[in-house]
Amino acid sequence: MALEITERGAFALASLKTAFNARHGGVTGLSRMAHDLLVRLYLDSDESRELSAAFAGKRKPNPTKFGR
């Protein structure tokens, strides 16, 4: 089973480790898992991309690009 997991890549291993820590780490494990999921969702959002581009371009962000 371990060899099968390693063949699936780093994200599969990280997911299993997170699930294990969430199960056995109590509140800390659950909050860590929630934080990691929210950060990933935010970094994949239009808002994050626009704010990054605005910072890199030294301009104000355009809020219409991310629904505000």
C-alpha positions, 0 to 999 in steps of 0.5 A: 500500500505504501508503494502505491501511495508514493506512485500517486505523487506528493499531493496524495501523500500530503493529503493522507498525512493531513487526514491522519493529523486531523483525525489524531490531532484533535482540534489542532489537526482539524484547524490545520486541515481547514486552514490549508484547504482555505489557503489553497482555495484562496490562492486559486481564486480570481481575487488572489490573482488580481491582487498579485498582479496589482502588487507586481504592477504597482497599481491599485487592484481592480475590484470588478475582476473578483466580484466586489 
